[in-house]
Amino acid sequence: MGEVHPLTRFEPQFRRIWRKWKRKSTTFHSLRPIHSQTSIAINCGVQIADNFNELLGVFEEKSVRRILFVPLLAGIAACTTLPGVADSAFDSPAFQWRPTASFRYAASYADALQIWKTPEDINDWIGARFEYNASRAMLLSETQRNNSAQLPIFQPQDLFVVPSGVCVDLSRFAVETLRLIDPSTKPNYLMIEFAPATIAGNTLRLHWLASFKREGKYYFFADSKRPGQIVGPYESVREFIDEYTKYRGREIIAFLELDSHQRKQRTVAAKQSR
């Protein structure tokens, strides 16, 4: 017979701890939006370590500990890749934020309009519920728009019921909802035109966010790349764009503040090119 792997005799303990770990699988979706990348990495590392500590406690032999030490380090290292710079040309989240604090629950969109009072209320719901729909992103790409009839952008009440969409769906939800609950914040769209990127044969270049103002300063949120985060204050949109260029790691060709998502998109590039 061949040599028995040193972990084989611990199979019952592995199975028990694995079942427990699966029940706690939401751990990695419950990180609060933290601006400090170091803090996020520490939080994530601690959560991994907490689960592995029980696993390591089962074993006494140094050889077994050495076998488990490598995946533990790999897991912690994976957490340190959280976005200081976004990971791709896709507008999907670089990391799925899930606020641990409870948001202001609403059973329906009509109820939400009565319960929510601030951009933070909308943002908390986005962080807890919104899911990026990559298939829809392909259908709304520049390539597909040129080849077929354009898909409609989800109305806020529809996104509330099925919170899955793309950047323009999310920004529409945020802008139109905020205009209803707190118009004094002057909600607006920010449309960004990136240098074109091609994914699965589809050209992607446009990205949408929501903005609002407080005490004369700009704030931005409803970003499908980092749902559940509000960034600001900024003195100008230009200041935000310079920072966002570095975050996304993509060249921004043009940007424009808009009062509607229905404006002709190709007229924008000529107006705010760098």
Secondary structure as the mmCIF struct_conf table of DSSP 4:
data_model
#
loop_
_struct_conf.conf_type_id
_struct_conf.id
_struct_conf.beg_label_comp_id
_struct_conf.beg_label_asym_id
_struct_conf.beg_label_seq_id
_struct_conf.end_label_comp_id
_struct_conf.end_label_asym_id
_struct_conf.end_label_seq_id
HELX_LH_PP_P HELX_LH_PP_P1 GLY A 2 HIS A 5
TURN_TY1_P TURN_TY1_P1 PRO A 6 LEU A 7
HELX_RH_3T_P HELX_RH_3T_P1 THR A 8 PHE A 10
HELX_RH_AL_P HELX_RH_AL_P1 GLU A 11 ARG A 23
TURN_TY1_P TURN_TY1_P2 LYS A 24 LYS A 24
HELX_RH_3T_P HELX_RH_3T_P2 SER A 25 HIS A 29
BEND BEND1 HIS A 35 HIS A 35
HELX_RH_AL_P HELX_RH_AL_P2 GLN A 37 VAL A 58
HELX_RH_AL_P HELX_RH_AL_P3 LYS A 62 CYS A 79
TURN_TY1_P TURN_TY1_P3 THR A 80 THR A 81
BEND BEND2 LEU A 82 VAL A 85
BEND BEND3 SER A 88 PHE A 90
BEND BEND4 SER A 92 SER A 92
BEND BEND5 ALA A 94 PHE A 95
BEND BEND6 THR A 100 ALA A 101
HELX_LH_PP_P HELX_LH_PP_P2 SER A 102 PHE A 103
BEND BEND7 ALA A 107 SER A 108
HELX_RH_AL_P HELX_RH_AL_P4 TYR A 109 ILE A 115
BEND BEND8 THR A 118 THR A 118
HELX_RH_AL_P HELX_RH_AL_P5 PRO A 119 ARG A 129
STRN STRN1 GLU A 131 TYR A 132
HELX_RH_AL_P HELX_RH_AL_P6 ALA A 134 LEU A 139
TURN_TY1_P TURN_TY1_P4 LEU A 140 LEU A 140
BEND BEND9 SER A 141 SER A 141
HELX_RH_AL_P HELX_RH_AL_P7 GLU A 142 ASN A 147
BEND BEND10 SER A 148 SER A 148
HELX_LH_PP_P HELX_LH_PP_P3 ALA A 149 GLN A 155
HELX_RH_AL_P HELX_RH_AL_P8 PRO A 156 VAL A 161
BEND BEND11 VAL A 162 VAL A 162
STRN STRN2 SER A 164 GLY A 165
HELX_RH_AL_P HELX_RH_AL_P9 CYS A 167 ILE A 181
HELX_RH_3T_P HELX_RH_3T_P3 PRO A 183 THR A 185
STRN STRN3 ASN A 188 ILE A 199
TURN_TY1_P TURN_TY1_P5 ALA A 200 GLY A 201
STRN STRN4 ASN A 202 ARG A 214
TURN_TY1_P TURN_TY1_P6 GLU A 215 GLY A 216
STRN STRN5 LYS A 217 PHE A 221
TURN_TY1_P TURN_TY1_P7 SER A 224 LYS A 225
BEND BEND12 ARG A 226 ARG A 226
TURN_TY1_P TURN_TY1_P8 PRO A 227 GLY A 228
STRN STRN6 VAL A 231 TYR A 234
BEND BEND13 GLU A 235 GLU A 235
HELX_RH_AL_P HELX_RH_AL_P10 VAL A 237 ARG A 248
TURN_TY1_P TURN_TY1_P9 GLY A 249 GLY A 249
BEND BEND14 ARG A 250 ARG A 250
STRN STRN7 ILE A 252 LEU A 258
BEND BEND15 ASP A 259 ASP A 259
TURN_TY1_P TURN_TY1_P10 HIS A 261 GLN A 262
BEND BEND16 ARG A 263 ARG A 263
HELX_RH_3T_P HELX_RH_3T_P4 GLN A 265 THR A 267
TURN_TY1_P TURN_TY1_P11 VAL A 268 LYS A 271
BEND BEND17 GLN A 272 GLN A 272
#
